[in-house]
Amino acid sequence: MTSFIWGRDPQEAYQNPYEYEAQDQFYREASKLLQFLFDHMMQRSGTYTRDDRSAEKAIWMLFLDSLESLKDCLELLKDKKHRIAGRLLRDAAETMDTASYFCSNDTKRNKYLNDWYNDKVVPNSIYRDFIKQSDEVEWEKLKNYYKQLSKINHRTYRSLAYSYALGSKERLVYEGAYSNSFMILPNAIAMYYALIGNLIRHFVTKIIDSKIISSTEVKMFWDEALEKEVVERRFISPKEVLKRFLEEADDIT
């Protein structure tokens, strides 16, 4: 991948937020990729009938909704509207998880699929419990990711504090106190870019698993979306400095 934002740790991004050029590159790449995926999914628009209650139709509709949420989230981050973007991340994640559950071979799948068509809510815990029983490694990754998103959606103190700067005597100053965006701190924006980068990659994996799109087609989209010239990191943490030093030492020996 080109932009290192695609695989960036959200906490590291929060602590080292000034990679503006790399974030701009990531936005361009992610925007292209999501549009390619959207155009591909639009090939099925008009295919399903109103009374069709198939799993295929449900999976397509849910993944499409999740994709639209990712696109909206990306645009909101470009406009530095991270408060709304954070809520959309959880929405996109839970929707694609429901779609993934309807792709599964779980014995209760058809029961919940009928519930969904009957306008009932399918709790996200259904998918999480299914993953917990079938894939412990995936479950651990899913659990940790939802833990991050849950704090944003349930508005913990720290998640709200992302919208405040410190004034004199460490008084909190709300970023929305002024009409322009100069008060918005770069830390939260950098963190959310890392979060959505990870979620887009997860989305791509899940939509391939659903067979809505093939891995060959996705590779073609990635190749088209990723830019040829790499925007290098301008700032690195002491941890990254140590890592690079050790890697160079290994190469010498």
N, C-alpha and C positions, 0 to 999 in steps of 0.2 A: 504494500500500500504506500501511497505517497505521503500525505500529511500524517504526522505522528499523532495527531489528535484522534485518529481512528482507534488507536489502542491505548489511549492515555488513561491513567488512573485518576478518577474524579478528585480525590483528596490532594494528589500531587498538583493537579491543575489549579485547584483553589489556592494552594500555597505559592504557585508560580504562574500568575495569571497574565503575564504581559506578552504572550506570544500572538500578537494581533495578526501578523501576516500569515502565520500558519493557520489561525482560526478562519481567516478570510478564504484561504485555500480549501480548508475543510468544508466551509459553507458551499463553495462552488462545486466541489466534488459530490457532496451529499445531495445537493439540490438536483444535480444531473442524474445521479443514480436513482433517486426517488421518482423523478419524472419518467425515466426509462421503465421503471417497475409499474408506474401508474399507466403508462401508455400500453404496456403489455396486458395489464389486467382489463383495460378497456376493450380489449378484443372480445371479451365475454359479455360485455354490456348488451342487453337485449336478447340474451340467450335463454334465460330462465323465465318461466311463467309465474304469475302471481300465486297460484295454488301448488306449485312445486314445493315439496317439503323434504327435499333430498339433503344429504349431508354436504354434497358438492356445492349446492347453492349457498348454504349457510356458511361454509368455509370461505367461499369467494367473497360474500358480503362482509364478513367479519374482518378478513385480511384487508379488504379494500378500506374499511372504516379505520383500521389501525394505521394503514399507510397514509391516509388523509390526515390523521392526527399527527403523525411524524412530520409531514410536510408543513402543517400549521405551526408546529412547535419550532421547527427550524427557522421559519420566517419570523416568529416572535423573538427568537434569540438574536436574529440579525438586527431587529429593532430594539434590542436590550430589554424586552418585556419578559424577564425571567420568571416573575411571579406566576403568570398565566402558563408559561411554557412548562414549568415544573408540574403543574396539575395535569397537563396533557400527556406527559411522559407516563404517568401511572395509567391513564386511560388507554394509551396505545399498547402498553404492556399487557394489561388485563384482557383487552380485546383479542390480541393475537394469541394469548394463552387459551381463550375459549375456542378460537378457531383450531388451535393445535389439538385441543381435547377432542373435538369432533373428527379429527383425523385419526384418532387412536383406535385401538381394538378393545378398549375397556368394555366389559360386559354391560355396564350401565349407560353406555354412550347414547344408545337410541332413546332411552327413557328421557335423558336430559335434552336430547335434540328435539324431541316432541314438546317438552316443556318450553324450550326456547321459541319454537314456532307458535306455541299457545300463549306467547307474550309473558312468560314467567322468567324470572331472573335465574341464571345458572351461576351460583356462587363461585368465585374464583378458587375457593378452597377445594372444589371438586378436582380441578386440574392439578393443583399443588399436591393433593393427597395421592393422585394417580402417579405423578412423577416421583413422589417420595417412595412409593412401593416398587417402582420399576427401574429407577435410575438415581442412585444416591449422589453421584457426582453432579448431575444436572440439578438435583434438588438443592444441594448446598449452594450452587451458583445462583439459583432462582431465589432462594431464601435471603441471601445476602443482598441481592439487587432490590428485592421488595422491601427489605429493611430500610434501605436508603430512600426509596420512593415514598414509603409510608410516612417517614418523618416530614417530608415535604408536604404531602397531602394533608396530614393531620396537624400541620402548622406548629411544630415544636418551637421552643424558644429560639434555638439555633437557626432553624429554617426561616423564621421571620427576621432574625437578626441579619440575614444576608441582605436585607433591604435598607440597612442603616449604616451610616458612617459614624466615626467617633469625632465629636467636636472638642472644644476646650473642656478640660477637666473630665474627659472621657464621657461626656454627655452624648446620648444617642441623637443623631440627626437623620430624619427619614429622607430617603432618596427622592421621594415624590413631592418634597416640599417646594420644588421649583418646576417650572413648566418644561425646561429643557432636560436633557439626559446627562448633563455633566456630573451630577452627583452620584450616578449609578457606578458602583464599584466594579472593577473588572473581575474580581475573584469569583463571584457567583456566575457570571457569564461564562468564564473559562470552565468552571465545574460542570455547568449544564451542557456545554458543548461536548465534554468528555462523556457525560451520561448518555446523550442522544447518539453519539458515535457508537457506543457499545450496544445501544438498543437497536439501531439500524442493522448492525451486523447480526444481532440475534434474530431480527425480523427476517433477514435474507435467508438465514439457516432454516427457519421454521417454514417459510414459504416454499423453499425447495423440498423440504420433507413432505409438504402437502401435495406436491406434484402439480401445483398450479403453474410452476415454471421449472425448467430444467436447470441443472448446474451449468450446462454448456451455455445456455442463454444468459444466466447470471454472470458468468465469467466474461462474456462479451460486453455486458453492461458495465461491469467493473472496469474493464480495459478502456472503455470509451469515456467513463466518468473521471477516472484518476488522471491527474495531470502528469506530464513527463518530467517536468522540472520540480525538484523537491525544495520546499521552503524549509531551511534548516532551523533548528532551535536557536534562539538568541540567548536564552537564559536557562541554566540548568541548576538543579539543587545539589547540595554537597553529596547527597546519596548517589546521584547520577555521576558526579565527578569521580567518586570512589569506584563505582561500577565500571566506568570507562577505563580507569587506571588499571584495574584488575584484569580487564579484557585485553588491554594492550600488553600487560605483563605476561599473560598466558601466550599471546602471539609470539613474543620474543623468546620465551622458553620452549 
